[in-house]
Amino acid sequence: MRYRFKEQIKKLVWFSTLFLACFGLISQTASGNSLSQSNSALEIFRHAYESRYTWNSQFPGYTSKVELKDNEKAYTGTIQITPDLDVKVTEIEPKEESQIVDDSLQMMVIHRRQVPFSQEHKNSIFQIGTTNKNGSVEIVETSGNTKSRYKVFQNQLVQVNRLLGDTAVTVDVLNSEKTPTGYIATHYRTVFRQPQTKEVVGVEDSEDTFTKIGDYYLLTHQLIHDYEGGKLTHTVELNFPEIQLNK
């Protein structure tokens, strides 16, 4: 499934860059009611955005060994995260296996990037949708070609719904870790659906472990399960031992 939806996953990584950077300011052409709703939606997103755990501007980067288990096959290599958050994976062959590590770290780095909310100004309109009994709030983006829907619960983003090409994608955050400076999603599930029939065509379940090293929480373990037709089809495990922060 990972390879079947490779392009959608890449688009999701790209979309996450925009999504986590900012949800935009409100179009000044909106009506009074829409503007009020949008302001409420904007503030909900702002609080969730500012509650995330990110690396600060003094982040030095780091290096680590990486141990990759792809079903029954095992590989070892090295990784480097630079201070400006570039990712480099070396010593793993074939290229497809190296790409698994790279994709995982790219997604992790996107979520750790610190960008002030006010720097990203998109002319989009966001409105509050359904409020569930548990207190989660649905936010609907109404200004794009297709509606995108999100859920926020206790100042955390817990769901993303997005149409990527010919695939509908839902990401649910199932668990998170609170740190003194923000929350980190540690268990999340991505469901791929056929948009017209809503048929589930694939599921990816990821569990991350972060360990505080020096002043920073860094990814030390990741377990990814792929499912098709309700059956486990593929397992990837990543370990990052011997992490060293750059001096």
C-alpha angles and dihedrals in degrees: 000000000000090000094039091059097033094124093047090050090051090050089049090053090050092046091049089060090059095035096052095039094063144318092224139240124285124273108251090219093068120116121254094261093045091048091052092048091045092050089053091048091046092053092049090053093044091056092047091047094050092047093063121107110245136167115257128234091268092062104136100198124237147224130223145165114253127211114197124192112187106184101301097344124093130202136175131202144132134270134199129198111192125213089257088052101253114153125222125181120188141174096029119118139218102047093235091062092047088051091057090059093043093050091049094050093044090056092046092049092050089059092048095049113113113218121160111247093231094058094073114067116179122173094231133134121226125186135186113253127179122351110209125216090250089061100256114142125214117220119198123201105211104173101074131082089264129024117257120201131204137179128216123193126179092346092308129112103237104168140029124188116189138159110228112184108303094343131083111217128199121185117193122190105217100178140006140186123232117220128182089262104037148317129290123203107234103171123035137158127211117202121194117204140180101248099220100043097027087226113161108237099174145357131204119194119192131188120189131193120203124194126194109242114177105323096334139078108229133186109258102163138018130182119192125188123189121202133190123180089000091299128114108248106165138019128193124184124189126191125184108197127173096028112185124190114223115252 
